[in-house]
Amino acid sequence: MENNIGTTEPAVENENASHKSESSGARKARYGMVIDVDSCTGCGACMVGCAIENNVPPAARGADERTGITPIRVYKADNGRPFPESNSVYFPISCQQCEHHTPCVSVCPQNAVEVDPQTGIVGQIPVRCLGCRYCMTACPYHARYFNWWDPTWPAGMEKTLNPDVSPRMRGVVEKCNFCFHRLQAAREKAAAAGKTEIDPGDYIPACAESCPTSAITFGDLLDEESAVAKLAKSKNSFRLLESLGTQPKVYYHSEREWVRKLAESGIAEGEFGNG
């Protein structure tokens, strides 16, 4: 598929005409999200919801920004102007679910990173990971994290772990996978009801569910009638570092022009304002 560099059209627009799986006949999807940064308050509820849902342990003693695990991280940026013209914005950044030439997939020597052809979700397979961290180097969004310590929880807290998600061991890389286990649960529910398609409302990642301002809209980008597909096509929606041609399936939305111009900046590296 050719790059659509410099546009904000959904990464999978050309597949809308036919998205049936040749092998199973089931409808293909391309799950993605649109984050309204004008609505985001930087509260961090998405980070907490993600950590709890995916059994991310409390930070180990000695962990810092570089060695902690934050599958979704909220960055702050500003317009660089003095008061009273100053203005700030928050960018929740997780795996951007690249559609085209996914950098982490191309460098992994263990095939520990795979793009699900049925959903477009970029998955991480811990049991294959040897911890070389090539994928972390290749990721232009700095959205991958290495487990430096074995996962441990305070006494009693292990009883609160999510039984649908396996804790990851020391020595492997992890990242956001759009709470893929929730998709599996939605499929099981649909199958039990004799349905071949899931109810979109049954598959919502923890970050979107926990956001108090509903700043995160999630769904199938191939469903032209879905809210996420319509938002992705908005003239005020954009993707980060779009010139790289990786065609992320995570979009951002802002009515402010200066915010949209940040898309080509090093947001994940705090290279502007007070990020």
N, C-alpha and C positions, 0 to 999 in steps of 0.2 A: 504494500500500500504506500502510495506516495506521501511525503510530508506535506502538512498544511502549515508551514512555518509562517508565523505572523498573523494567524487567524484565530478566532475563538470558536470555530465550529467543532462539534464533538469529534473526538479522535476516531470514532467508528462510523462516521456519517455515511461513508460509501457502502456500508454493509446493511443499511436499513432496508433495502429492497428485498433482501432475502437473508433471514438469519435463522434458518433451520439447520440443525446438525445433520450432516450427511450420514453419520453412523447410527444415531439413535432416533432421529426425527423430532427430538425435543427442540424447543425454541432456544436459540442462543441468546445470551445477554452480554452486556458490557456494563458492569456495575461501576458507578462512579458517584461523586458527590460535588455539590457546589456549596462553598462556605461564604456566607455573607459577612465580610469583615466589617461592614458598617454596623452590623448587629452584635458582633462579638465584643464582649466586655473584658476579655482576658481573665475571666474568673478561674479558669483551670478545671472546671467541672468535667470537661471532656477528657482531660489527662487522668483525673481520678477515676472516672467511669471506666476508661480503657484499662487502667492498672488493675482494678478490682475484677473486671470481667475476664481478663486474660491472665490472672494469677501472677502478676508481676510482684515480686516480694519487696518488702521495705528496703530502702537503700542500705547497703552494707556500710559498716564503719569505714571511713576512708574514701567512700565514693564521692565523686565530684561531677561536674558538668560533662566531662569527657568519658567517665567510666560508669555513670549511672545508666539506667534503662528507662527511656521515655518514648514509647512507640509513637506517641503524638505529643508534640511540644509546642507551646505557645510563645511566639516571638513578638516583641514590641518594636514598632518603628514609628518615626515621626517625620514631619515635613521639614525639619531642620531650621525652622524659623523661630525667632525670639517671641516671647510673650508680648502682646496678646494674640499674635498670629499663629502661635504654635498649635499643632494638632497631632494627635497620636492615633495609631491603629494597631490591632493585634492580628497576627497571622498564626492560626493553628496549623502546624506542618507535620505531616506523617508521611509514610510511603506514598508517593504520588501515582503509583500504579501505572507505570509507563506502558504504553501500548506498542510503540515502535522502537525496535532495537533496544530493548530493555537493558540498560547497562549492567545491572547486577547479574542478569542471566548469562550474558555473553562472557563474563570473566570467571564464573564459578567453575572450578575444576572437578567438582563433585556432583554436578547437577542437583545441588541442594536448593536451587531456586528455579521455580517453574511457573509459566503463565498458563493458567487453566484455559484451554481453548473454548470451553463452554460458557465461562463467565468473564474471562479477561482478568481475573484476579491474580496478582503476582503472589505466589505462595512461597513460604520459607519452610524447608523440611529439616528440622534439627538433627534427626538421626543420620543424615547424610553429611552434615556440615563438619568440616575438620578444623574450623577456626582460623583459616588463613587470612580472613578479613579483606580479601580482594574486593568483595562486593561493597564493603564500606568505603574503600578508596574510589570505586567506580561511581558510586551514587552521587550525583551532583546536588542532591537535596539534603545530604547529611541526615538521612532518615533511618539509618541502621545502627544497631547497638550490639556491643559484644558483652557476653556474660563473663565477667571477671571473677565472680564468686558463685559458689553453690547456693541455690535458693533456700533461704531459711525464713521462718516466720516466728514471731513471739508465741510463747506457749498458749495454746487455745485458739489462736488465729487460723491454724491449719484446718480447723473445722468449718471455716467459712469459704474455703476454696471452691472455685467453680468446677464441678465434676466433669464438665464438657471440654475442659482445656487442660492439657498436660503441661506441668511446669517444665521449663527448659533447664538443661544442665549447664554447669560451668563449661566454658570453652567453645560455645556456639554463638552464632549471630542470630538476632531476631529483629522483627519489624512488625508493622501493622499489616494485617491480612484481611481487613474489612470484616473482622469477626466471622470468619468463614464457618465456624461451628454453628452460628445462628442460621446460616443458609442451609446447612445440613438438617437442622431441626425443622426449618420451614418446609423442606422437601419431605421429611418424614410425616409431618402433619398433613401435607397435601396428599401424599400417597395413602395415608390412613383414611382420608375422606374420599378416595377414589379419583382424585384430580391429578392431572399431568402438569399443571402449572401452579406455582406457589402464589399465595396472596401477598402482594408487595408489602403490605403492612406487617407481615410476619417476619420480614427480614430487614431489620434496622440495626446497624452497628451501635455499640455502646456509646460511642462519642456523640452520635447524633441524638440518641435517646436521652442522654443526660444533659444536653445543652439547655440551659434555662431560658435562652432567648430564641430557641429554634433557628439558630444561625446556620445549622448544617442540614442540607437537604440531600437525601440519599435515594438512589434508585437505579433503574436500568436506562442507560443513555440511548439505547436502541429503541426504547418505547417513546415515540414522538409525542404521545399524549401525557407522559409523566411530567411531574413538576421539575424534576432534575434535568430532563432533556430540554425543556423550554428555557430554564434558567441558564443552562450551558450555552445556549444559542444567543443569549442576550448580548447586546452591544457593550454592556458594562461588565461582562464576565471575561475572565482571562486565566491563563495558566502561567505557572512560574517557569522562568528560563525557557520560554517557548522556542527560542531560536535554536535550541539544541536539537529539536526535531524528535524528542522522545515521546511526544503526544501523551502527556499525563491524563489520567481520567479523574483527577481532582482539579476542580475549577474554583476560582475565587471570584467574588462579585463585590463591586463598589461603585457608588455613584460619583465618587470623587476622582478626578483625573489624576491628581498627584499620587494617589494610592495605586491606580492601575499602572502608572509608570514604574512603580517599584518592582514589577514582575520580572524585569531583566536585571535586577540588582541582587546582590548576595544576601538575601534575607536570612538564610540559614546560617550565615557567618557574621551577622551583625555588622555589615559593612556600611551602614548608613544610619544617620540619626542616632538614636539611643538604643538601637536594637540589641 
